[in-house]
Amino acid sequence: MNDKFTPLFEPLPLPNGVTLRNRFVLAPLTHVSSNEDGTISDREIPYIEKRSEDVGLAITAASNVTALGKAFPGQPSIARDSDMEGLREQAAAMKKHGAKAVAQIHHGGAQSLPALTPGGDVAAPSEIELASFGEPQKHQARPITQEEIEETIQAFGEATRRAAQAGFDGVEIHGANHYLIQQFVSPYYNRRDDEWANPFKFPLAVVKEVTDAAKEHGGDDFIVGYRFSPEEAESPGITMDLTKELIDQLAGQPLDYLHVSLMDIHAETREGSYAGQKRIQLIHDWIDGRMPLIGIGSIFTAEDALKALETGTELVCLGRELLLDYQFVRKIQEGREHEINATFDPEEPTKYHLPEPLWEQLYNGFYPLPRRDA
């Protein structure tokens, strides 16, 4: 291995005492490949085993905690005890080569798809109309009720129990990408006039429910992380000022890491008092060593990974690149970084060892990627 890449392979202890073997993380990739009922499919297992082989931490695709929260075709479910058999198989495959396996727990909120939810029902913090994953037309979301809010919080706790019982090493709370938890934080989505108008009340209630369930069912070494998006294009939306407040709230909780969702890890703040400053460095400064930060966004080469780590983020998350080359980490470690494939080839005979639905998404350009046919 080239010595300059050594920092990427240094172990990292988490606040709960668990040590990750290196600084690489498998991103929670939307693979659209679970069975129609949300159970884990046979095609998922080899796919996620390959992508988990060499990383320190592997995260599943967003897994819905209630039927009302389903936001993708082929989305895995962690909402029912009947999901457990597949979840056990998935956890074992992810852990097989030494990675820590984390289930990302999720509720789509306004972005849930009526075609996938019971009765075509969609609920959000406030009434809103929008088009979500692949929809040609907008759908309507109604305000979620107080009773449903409480049930949803409990559902995150039950999902944590299932994750622990299935053999996962932890869970990641999905508070990013305009899904339900982020919607409660955002003034664009949350226009309530009751107690849940407080942008931090719902996410902190979920964190408490999850960390309590983790302690009860997973023990002291069970990992709990939280993913968030730092800035919204919508107005009035989440700003970096609001994110600073959120981080201050989260950093006081018994979490093991924070995970910032970015398309480009070096992206700059869009507007406001921090305009022009790199989001990743602001966030890392605000965390101030209280827990590790996972950074992600347009990391396609070994040099990209090293530059990401040099921003200060303790962990480097790989998404689209691990779809293109599941041996990315190994190639750096073996001094073969020049062999890394960072370009999508629609003629690739192996189809990158992807499940067919995910291959089709890449082939059709659903996810932005460097392409040979561009």
C-alpha positions as CSV (number, residue, x, y, z in Angstrom):
1,M,0.0,0.0,0.0
2,N,1.1,3.5,-0.7
3,D,2.1,5.0,2.6
4,K,0.0,8.2,2.1
5,F,-3.2,6.1,2.2
6,T,-2.3,4.6,5.7
7,P,-4.6,7.0,7.6
8,L,-7.6,5.5,5.7
9,F,-6.8,2.2,7.4
10,E,-6.3,3.3,11.0
11,P,-8.8,1.8,13.4
12,L,-11.4,4.1,15.0
13,P,-13.0,3.6,18.4
14,L,-16.6,4.7,18.7
15,P,-18.0,6.4,21.9
16,N,-19.5,3.0,23.1
17,G,-16.1,1.3,22.9
18,V,-16.6,-0.6,19.7
19,T,-13.6,-0.2,17.3
20,L,-14.0,0.0,13.5
21,R,-11.2,-1.7,11.6
22,N,-10.8,1.2,9.1
23,R,-12.3,4.5,8.1
24,F,-14.4,3.3,5.2
25,V,-18.2,3.1,5.4
26,L,-20.7,1.4,3.0
27,A,-23.4,4.0,2.3
28,P,-27.1,3.1,2.8
29,L,-27.8,2.7,-0.9
30,T,-31.3,2.6,-2.2
31,H,-31.1,-0.7,-4.2
32,V,-34.9,-1.2,-5.1
33,S,-34.3,-4.9,-4.8
34,S,-36.1,-6.3,-1.8
35,N,-39.2,-8.5,-2.3
36,E,-42.4,-6.7,-3.0
37,D,-43.6,-7.3,0.6
38,G,-40.4,-5.8,2.0
39,T,-38.7,-9.0,3.0
40,I,-35.1,-9.5,2.1
41,S,-34.7,-11.0,-1.4
42,D,-32.1,-13.7,-2.4
43,R,-30.5,-11.2,-4.9
44,E,-29.8,-8.7,-2.1
45,I,-27.5,-11.0,-0.1
46,P,-24.6,-11.5,-2.4
47,Y,-24.9,-7.8,-3.5
48,I,-24.5,-6.5,0.0
49,E,-22.0,-9.1,1.1
50,K,-19.6,-8.0,-1.7
51,R,-20.0,-4.3,-0.8
52,S,-19.4,-5.0,2.9
53,E,-16.3,-7.2,2.6
54,D,-13.6,-4.5,3.2
55,V,-15.2,-1.6,4.9
56,G,-15.2,-0.9,8.7
57,L,-18.9,-0.1,8.9
58,A,-21.7,-1.3,6.5
59,I,-25.1,0.3,6.5
60,T,-28.2,-1.2,4.9
61,A,-30.6,0.5,2.5
62,A,-33.2,2.6,4.3
63,S,-35.6,0.2,5.9
64,N,-39.1,1.3,6.7
65,V,-40.3,1.1,10.3
66,T,-44.1,1.3,9.4
67,A,-46.2,0.4,6.4
68,L,-47.2,4.1,6.2
69,G,-43.5,5.0,5.8
70,K,-42.6,3.0,2.7
71,A,-41.0,5.4,0.2
72,F,-39.3,3.2,-2.5
73,P,-40.2,0.2,-4.7
74,G,-38.1,-2.7,-3.5
75,Q,-37.5,-1.1,-0.1
76,P,-36.6,-3.5,2.8
77,S,-38.9,-3.6,5.8
78,I,-37.9,-3.7,9.4
79,A,-41.5,-3.0,10.5
80,R,-42.7,-6.6,11.4
81,D,-41.4,-9.5,13.3
82,S,-42.1,-11.6,10.2
83,D,-39.2,-9.7,8.5
84,M,-36.8,-11.3,10.9
85,E,-35.6,-14.3,8.9
86,G,-34.3,-12.2,6.0
87,L,-32.9,-9.6,8.3
88,R,-30.8,-12.3,10.1
89,E,-29.5,-13.5,6.8
90,Q,-28.7,-9.9,5.7
91,A,-26.9,-9.1,9.0
92,A,-24.8,-12.3,8.8
93,A,-23.7,-11.5,5.2
94,M,-22.7,-8.0,6.0
95,K,-20.6,-9.1,9.1
96,K,-19.1,-12.2,7.4
97,H,-15.8,-10.5,6.5
98,G,-15.4,-8.3,9.6
99,A,-17.4,-5.2,9.0
100,K,-19.8,-3.9,11.6
101,A,-23.3,-4.1,10.3
102,V,-25.8,-1.3,10.8
103,A,-29.5,-1.2,9.8
104,Q,-30.7,2.2,8.6
105,I,-34.2,2.8,10.0
106,H,-36.5,5.1,8.1
107,H,-39.9,6.6,7.6
108,G,-40.7,8.4,4.3
109,G,-43.2,10.9,5.7
110,A,-44.4,13.1,2.8
111,Q,-42.2,11.2,0.5
112,S,-43.9,7.8,1.1
113,L,-45.4,6.5,-2.1
114,P,-49.2,6.1,-2.3
115,A,-48.8,3.1,-4.6
116,L,-46.9,1.3,-1.7
117,T,-48.7,2.4,1.4
118,P,-52.0,1.0,2.9
119,G,-54.9,2.6,1.2
120,G,-52.6,5.0,-0.7
121,D,-52.3,7.0,2.5
122,V,-49.4,9.5,3.1
123,A,-48.8,11.5,6.2
124,A,-46.3,14.3,7.0
125,P,-45.8,16.9,9.7
126,S,-48.1,19.3,7.8
127,E,-50.3,19.0,4.6
128,I,-48.1,19.2,1.5
129,E,-48.1,18.2,-2.1
130,L,-45.0,16.8,-3.8
131,A,-43.7,14.2,-6.3
132,S,-41.3,11.6,-4.8
133,F,-39.2,8.7,-6.0
134,G,-39.8,8.3,-9.8
135,E,-43.4,9.7,-9.6
136,P,-44.6,11.4,-12.8
137,Q,-47.2,13.5,-10.8
138,K,-47.5,15.0,-7.3
139,H,-49.3,13.3,-4.5
140,Q,-50.9,14.7,-1.4
141,A,-49.7,14.2,2.1
142,R,-52.1,14.9,5.1
143,P,-51.0,16.0,8.5
144,I,-49.9,13.2,10.7
145,T,-51.9,12.8,13.9
146,Q,-50.7,13.0,17.5
147,E,-51.5,9.3,17.9
148,E,-49.6,8.4,14.8
149,I,-46.6,10.5,15.9
150,E,-46.4,8.5,19.1
151,E,-46.9,5.2,17.2
152,T,-44.1,6.1,14.8
153,I,-41.7,7.0,17.6
154,Q,-42.4,3.6,19.2
155,A,-42.0,1.9,15.7
156,F,-38.4,3.2,15.6
157,G,-37.8,1.6,18.9
158,E,-39.3,-1.7,17.8
159,A,-37.2,-1.6,14.6
160,T,-34.2,-1.2,16.9
161,R,-35.2,-4.3,18.8
162,R,-35.6,-6.3,15.6
163,A,-32.2,-5.1,14.4
164,A,-30.5,-6.3,17.6
165,Q,-32.3,-9.6,17.6
166,A,-31.4,-10.1,13.9
167,G,-27.7,-9.8,14.8
168,F,-27.0,-6.3,13.5
169,D,-24.3,-4.4,15.4
170,G,-26.4,-1.2,15.4
171,V,-28.9,1.1,13.7
172,E,-28.7,4.4,11.9
173,I,-31.6,6.8,12.4
174,H,-32.4,8.3,9.0
175,G,-33.0,12.0,9.7
176,A,-31.9,13.2,6.2
177,N,-32.9,13.5,2.6
178,H,-36.3,15.1,3.2
179,Y,-37.8,12.1,4.9
180,L,-40.0,12.2,8.0
181,I,-37.5,13.1,10.7
182,Q,-36.0,15.9,8.6
183,Q,-39.5,17.1,7.7
184,F,-40.1,17.8,11.4
185,V,-36.9,19.8,11.6
186,S,-37.7,21.8,8.4
187,P,-39.9,24.9,8.5
188,Y,-40.8,24.1,4.9
189,Y,-42.5,20.8,5.9
190,N,-43.4,21.5,9.6
191,R,-46.0,24.3,9.9
192,R,-47.7,22.8,12.9
193,D,-49.1,24.9,15.8
194,D,-48.9,22.2,18.5
195,E,-46.0,20.9,20.6
196,W,-44.5,19.1,17.5
197,A,-43.9,22.5,15.9
198,N,-40.6,22.5,17.9
199,P,-38.1,21.4,15.2
200,F,-36.1,19.2,17.6
201,K,-38.9,17.5,19.6
202,F,-39.6,14.7,17.1
203,P,-36.0,13.8,16.3
204,L,-35.0,13.8,19.9
205,A,-38.0,11.7,20.9
206,V,-36.9,9.2,18.2
207,V,-33.3,9.3,19.4
208,K,-34.4,8.6,23.0
209,E,-36.7,5.7,21.9
210,V,-34.0,4.2,19.8
211,T,-31.1,4.5,22.3
212,D,-33.3,3.1,25.1
213,A,-34.3,0.1,22.9
214,A,-30.6,-0.3,21.9
215,K,-29.5,-0.5,25.5
216,E,-32.3,-2.9,26.4
217,H,-32.0,-5.3,23.4
218,G,-28.5,-4.7,22.1
219,G,-26.4,-3.9,25.1
220,D,-23.7,-1.4,25.7
221,D,-21.8,-2.1,22.5
222,F,-24.8,-1.7,20.2
223,I,-24.1,1.2,17.7
224,V,-26.5,4.1,17.2
225,G,-25.9,6.7,14.6
226,Y,-27.9,9.6,13.1
227,R,-27.9,10.8,9.5
228,F,-28.9,14.4,8.7
229,S,-29.0,16.8,5.7
230,P,-27.4,20.2,6.6
231,E,-29.2,22.6,4.2
232,E,-32.3,22.6,2.1
233,A,-33.0,24.4,-1.2
234,E,-36.6,25.0,-0.2
235,S,-37.6,28.3,1.4
236,P,-38.0,28.6,4.3
237,G,-36.0,25.5,4.8
238,I,-33.2,24.1,6.9
239,T,-30.2,26.4,7.0
240,M,-26.7,25.9,8.4
241,D,-27.8,27.9,11.4
242,L,-30.6,25.5,12.2
243,T,-28.2,22.6,11.6
244,K,-25.8,24.0,14.1
245,E,-28.6,24.0,16.7
246,L,-29.5,20.4,15.7
247,I,-25.9,19.2,16.1
248,D,-25.7,20.8,19.5
249,Q,-28.9,18.9,20.5
250,L,-27.7,15.6,19.0
251,A,-24.2,15.8,20.4
252,G,-25.6,15.7,23.9
253,Q,-27.3,12.3,23.2
254,P,-25.8,8.8,23.7
255,L,-25.0,8.5,19.9
256,D,-21.9,6.9,18.4
257,Y,-21.6,9.0,15.3
258,L,-23.3,11.6,13.1
259,H,-23.6,11.1,9.3
260,V,-24.0,14.1,7.1
261,S,-25.7,13.5,3.7
262,L,-24.0,15.4,0.9
263,M,-23.8,14.9,-2.9
264,D,-20.3,16.5,-2.8
265,I,-18.2,16.2,0.4
266,H,-16.5,19.5,-0.4
267,A,-19.8,21.4,-1.1
268,E,-20.1,25.0,0.2
269,T,-22.9,26.5,2.2
270,R,-25.5,28.0,-0.1
271,E,-26.6,31.1,1.8
272,G,-26.7,32.9,5.2
273,S,-24.0,33.7,7.7
274,Y,-21.9,30.7,6.6
275,A,-22.3,31.2,2.8
276,G,-19.2,30.0,0.9
277,Q,-17.8,28.0,3.8
278,K,-17.5,24.2,3.4
279,R,-20.3,22.4,5.1
280,I,-18.2,19.4,6.2
281,Q,-15.7,21.5,8.0
282,L,-18.3,23.6,9.7
283,I,-20.1,20.5,10.9
284,H,-16.9,18.9,12.1
285,D,-16.0,22.0,14.0
286,W,-19.5,22.2,15.6
287,I,-19.3,18.5,16.7
288,D,-16.0,19.4,18.4
289,G,-14.8,15.9,19.0
290,R,-17.9,14.8,20.9
291,M,-18.4,11.9,18.4
292,P,-17.1,10.8,15.0
293,L,-18.5,12.3,11.8
294,I,-19.2,10.3,8.6
295,G,-18.7,12.3,5.4
296,I,-19.9,11.3,2.0
297,G,-20.3,12.7,-1.5
298,S,-18.7,12.2,-4.9
299,I,-15.8,10.0,-3.7
300,F,-14.7,8.0,-6.7
301,T,-10.9,7.5,-6.4
302,A,-8.3,6.8,-3.7
303,E,-7.2,10.4,-3.8
304,D,-10.8,11.5,-3.3
305,A,-11.1,9.3,-0.2
306,L,-7.9,10.7,1.2
307,K,-9.0,14.3,0.5
308,A,-12.3,13.5,2.2
309,L,-10.5,12.3,5.3
310,E,-8.3,15.4,5.3
311,T,-11.4,17.6,5.8
312,G,-11.4,16.3,9.4
313,T,-14.3,13.8,9.0
314,E,-13.3,10.6,10.8
315,L,-15.1,8.2,8.5
316,V,-15.4,8.2,4.7
317,C,-18.6,6.9,3.2
318,L,-18.7,5.3,-0.2
319,G,-21.9,5.1,-2.2
320,R,-22.0,5.1,-5.9
321,E,-18.4,4.1,-6.2
322,L,-18.9,0.9,-4.4
323,L,-21.6,0.1,-6.9
324,L,-19.1,0.4,-9.7
325,D,-16.2,-1.3,-7.9
326,Y,-16.9,-3.4,-4.8
327,Q,-13.1,-4.0,-4.4
328,F,-12.4,-0.2,-4.1
329,V,-11.0,-0.5,-0.5
330,R,-9.0,-3.7,-1.2
331,K,-7.4,-2.2,-4.2
332,I,-6.1,0.8,-2.2
333,Q,-4.9,-1.5,0.6
334,E,-3.0,-3.7,-2.0
335,G,-1.4,-0.8,-3.8
336,R,-3.7,-1.3,-6.8
337,E,-5.5,2.0,-6.6
338,H,-4.7,2.6,-10.3
339,E,-7.0,-0.4,-11.1
340,I,-10.1,1.2,-9.4
341,N,-13.0,1.6,-11.8
342,A,-14.8,4.9,-11.4
343,T,-16.9,5.0,-14.6
344,F,-20.2,3.3,-15.4
345,D,-20.0,1.2,-18.6
346,P,-23.5,0.2,-19.9
347,E,-21.8,-2.6,-21.7
348,E,-20.2,-4.1,-18.6
349,P,-20.8,-7.9,-18.9
350,T,-20.9,-8.6,-15.2
351,K,-23.4,-5.7,-14.6
352,Y,-21.1,-4.9,-11.6
353,H,-22.6,-7.9,-9.7
354,L,-25.7,-5.7,-9.0
355,P,-29.3,-6.9,-8.6
356,E,-31.1,-6.4,-11.8
357,P,-33.4,-3.7,-10.6
358,L,-30.5,-1.6,-9.3
359,W,-28.5,-2.2,-12.6
360,E,-31.5,-0.9,-14.5
361,Q,-31.6,2.2,-12.3
362,L,-27.9,2.9,-13.1
363,Y,-28.3,2.0,-16.8
364,N,-31.2,4.5,-17.1
365,G,-29.3,7.3,-15.4
366,F,-31.4,7.5,-12.2
367,Y,-28.3,8.1,-10.1
368,P,-25.6,10.6,-11.3
369,L,-22.4,8.7,-12.2
370,P,-19.4,9.3,-14.5
371,R,-20.3,7.3,-17.6
372,R,-18.4,6.0,-20.6
373,D,-21.4,6.8,-22.9
374,A,-21.9,10.3,-21.6
